[in-house]
Amino acid sequence: VQLQASGGGSVQAGGSLRLACAASRNIGSINRMGWFRQAPGKQREFVASIIRGDGTTYADSVKGRFTISIDNAKNTAYLQMNSLKPEDTGVYYCGAGLYGADVNYWGQGTQLTVSS
């Protein structure tokens, strides 16, 4: 599976942005789609995921502000990010777990910079 992430950019605090992750195969057949991020000098961390037939989960730091969704017709997962904060800055990666919860495939990452 190939994943192509896009949509990153620079935004001011309080703003919104939507990331997209296009999959090279039928996204409906993928068990888990997730978004992760890595801030400078920090480890990659979980942001949000959607598991087929089991709903969505979010990191506490983004609950109520971020929404993960899937468009099956476009084989694309999205991360809608609202009320952005400077601490949301980092490289955002999408990941796919084909059969379980573990991520087997990663996209290339897209940079988000939130300025105060």
N, C-alpha and C positions, 0 to 999 in steps of 0.2 A: 504494500500500500504506500502510495506517495501522498504526502500532505503538503499543501501550499498555503502558508499563512500570509495574510495581508491586512492592511488597514491601520497599521501603526502610524504614529506621528507625534507631533508636539501639540499640547493643549494646555490651557491655563486651568488652574485648580477650579473645581466646580463645573467644569465642562464635561462633554460626553464624546465618546468615540465607539465605533463598532469594529471589532476584529472579525475576520472571516478565515475559515480553514477549509479549503477545497480538497476533497478526497478523490483519489483516482479510481475508486471502486464504489459500488452501491453502499452508501453510508448507512442504509437501513440494515445491512448485514453485519455491521460493526457493533460489537457489544458495548463498548464504552468510548465516548469521545470526551476529551478533557482539555482544559487550558491550565498551563503552569506558567510561572514567571521567575525570572532570575534578576535580582537587583545587583548592582556592582558590588563585588566583594562578598556576596552572599550565595548561599546554595539555592538551587532551584526549589520552588515551593508550589504546592498545589493551590489552584485558584477556584476551579469549578469543573464539574463533570456531569455528564448525562449518561445514564446507563439504560440500555434498551429495556423497556418494560418496567423500569424501577425508579424513574424519576431523576431529579437533579440534586446535587450536593454542592455546597459552597464553603470556602474558607470563611471563618468568622469575620475576617477583616474586610470582606467584600459583600457579605450578606446585606440584602436590601439595596445594594447599589449596582451590582452586576447581575446579568441574566444570560445564561447559556441556552442556546436553542439550536435546532437542526431543521434544515430545509431539505427534505428527502429528494424533492424534484431536482435540486441543484447539487446534491451530494456535498453539501456545505454545512459546517457548524459555525455558529456565530457566538461572539461574546459582546453583548451590549454593556458598555461601561458608562455609568452616570455618576455624577457628583465625584468626579475624580479628585484625588489627593496627590500631593507630591510623593508620598510614600508608595503610590501605585507605579511609580517609574521603574522600568526594567525592560528586559527582553521577554516577550510573551511567546510561548511555544504551545502549539497544539499537539496533542498526542492521541493515539488510537490503540485501544485494546481489542484485538479481534475477537477473542473468545472468552476472556475473563476480565478482571479488573486491572490487571497489570498492563502498562503501556508497552506495546510492541514496536510501535512506529512513531517517529517524531517529525514534525515539520521543521522548517529552517529557522523559525523565530522572526518576530517583528518587534521593532523598538517602539516603546511608548515613553514619552517624556512629559511629565506634568510639572509645570512651573507654578510657583506660588505668587 
